[in-house]
Amino acid sequence: MKWLSKFSFLALSLCLSASLSAQSATEQLHGFVKEVHSASGQFSQSTVDAQGNARPAQTGEFAFKRPGKFKWSVLLPYEQLVISDGQQLYQYDPDLNQLTQRGVDQAIGTSPAAILFGSGRLEDSFELVDQADAEGFKWLRATPKSNDAGFSYVDIAFQQNMPVRLVLLDTFDQKTIIELTEVEASDVPDQAFQFTAPAGVDVVTLP
């Protein structure tokens, strides 16, 4: 009866896949925030300004751990690090030898990072509206309710309960496209979100 067991497993897998694909992007986002407490992956990011001029693409690695801990590390074409330990947000630029730090609540309260890496009630800060399916993904649009969020909206694509692409339009009509790959739910250690400024770095503290 081994064939029956294999058939049952295949049927269960197909039903689960169909269930996931039937969920809207908003449902998948809520599931992601609720179920995925820690994860890591890779990203590529490109930005086009209002005149159609493209900036050099960036690639790197990211990780997060709810609530409020995340690491966004640009590796190419130049290094840059944005990291939060849950209390303070640090932005380190090795080329400028400069570190900017501020409270994490003020920094990401209504930012796209709050959507994916936060743990609060999303509808308090964003209007979430499902969009038409495209390119095999489920899409939603998150529009900040605050007028000083710094961006007009962010479209987020989901596939099997994981975010795979973000398209952000800022208040200067610049469009940033972020591809997320190799996203893996795992227990990222707290030490991964600790940062100590190198000796001699210029530190700027913002309110």
N, C-alpha and C positions, 0 to 999 in steps of 0.2 A: 504493500500500500504506500510505498515511498512516493509513487507518482502523485497520489492523492495529496500527500503533505506538501509536495512541491507546488501542486496546482493551488492549494489553499493559500500558501505563502504568496504566490504570484497574484492571486485574486486580491488578497489583502493589500499588497503593494500598489496594485493598480487603483484600488478604491482610495487609498491614502493619497496617491498622487492626484487623482481626480478631485478629491476634497480640497487639497491645497490649491490647485489651479482654479477652483471655483470661488475661492475667497477673494474679496475685493482687496485692492491695495491698502485701503484704510484698515480693514480687518487684519491684514498681514502685518501692518505697522504696529497695531496694538498688540498683536501676538509676539512680535519681535521685542517690543519694549517690556512686555510682561514675562516672557520666557527666557530670553537671552540676556543673562546678567553680565556676561563677560565674553569678549571675543577679540580676535585679531585678524589681520588680513593685509592686503596690498592695495595700492591705489595709483591711478594716473589722473592727472588734472590738467585741463587746458582752459584758457580764457580768451575770449574774443571781445574787443571793445565795440562801442556803438558804431564805429566807422568800419568794422569788419577786420581790424588788425588783430592778429593772433600773437599772444605772448608765448615764449618757449614753454613747452609742455613740462610738467613736473611728475616725477614718480617717487614712490616711497612706501612706507609701511605705517600701519596704524594699529592701535589696540584701545580697548575701553573696558571699564569695570564700573558698574552702577553702584552708588550714585555719584556722578560728577568726575570720575577719574577717566582720563583719556590721554592718548599720546598720538600725535600726528607728526611723523618724521619724514621730511622731504630729503631724499638722498641725491637725486639728480634733477637738473643740471648743476645745482649747488645745494649745500646742506642748509637746512633750517628746521627748527624744532618748535612745536607748540605742545605743551604738556601741562596737565592738571593733576594735582594730587588730591583733588576733592575740596580743597580749601583755597589754594592759590593757583592762578593760571600764569604760566611762564612762556614767553616767546623769545627764543634764543637765536640770534643770527651770528654765526661764527665769523663771517666775512666782515661784518661791521663791529665785531667784538662788543655786541650790545645785548642786554637782557632786559626785557620789559615784563613787569609782573603786576598783577592786580587780583582782586577777589574774584573767585570763579563765578559767583552768582551774578555779579555785574557784567562779567565778560560774555557769558553764554546764555543769559536768561531767555532771550528770544532769538537766539542764533540757530542756524541749521544744526549745530552740534547738540543743542538741547533736544532736538527732535529724535536723533538717533542714539545719543549717549546719556540723555537725562532719564529721570524716572518719575517725573511729575505727571499731572494730568495735562495732556497735550492740548486739549480743547480750551484750556484756560488762556493759552498764549497764541494759538494758531487756529485758523479756520481750515479744516481738512475737507477736500472735495475730491472724490474719485474722478479720474479722467478716462478717456477711451483707451482700450488696450492698444499697444503699439510695439512692434519689433519683438513680439513674443512675451512682453512684460505686462504686468498690471501697474498702472500709474495712478498717483494721487498728486494733488497740488496743495501745498501748505502755505498759507498766506498769513503773515504775522498780523496780530491785532494791534500791536503797538506801531505808532507812526515813526518811531526812531530806531527801528530794528536794523536799518542799514541795507535791507534787501526787500524787493517787491514780492517775490515768491520763490519757492523751490519746488520743482517737480521731482518726485522720487519714484523710481521703478523698483518693483519687487518681483522676485521669482522664488517660489517655494519658501515663503516666509523670510527671505533674506533680501536686504537692499542690494541692488547691483549697479544703480546709476543715479546720480543727482544732477539736475540741471537748474542752476541758480541764476536768477536775474537780479542784479543789484540796482540801487537807486540811480546809478550812472548809466544804466542800460548796458552794462557789461554782462556777458553770459559766461558762466563757468560750468564746465562739464566735468564731473568726477566719476570715474569708473572704479568700482570696488570689485576686487577679485580675491579668490582664495580665502573668502571670509569663513572663519572656523570658530564655532562656539567652544571656548575652553576657559579654564580657570587661570587667568593671567595674574601673576603674583603682584601684590601691592608695591613691591620694590621696583617694578617696571615703571611706576608713575612718580618715582622720586627723582628730584633734580637738584644738583648742587652747582652753583655758578662757578666757572673756572676762575682762577686767580687773575685779577687785573681787568675783569670784564666791567664795562660801563653799565650800571644798573639803573633803570628808570622805573619808579614805582608810580602807578596810576591809581586814582581813587576808585 
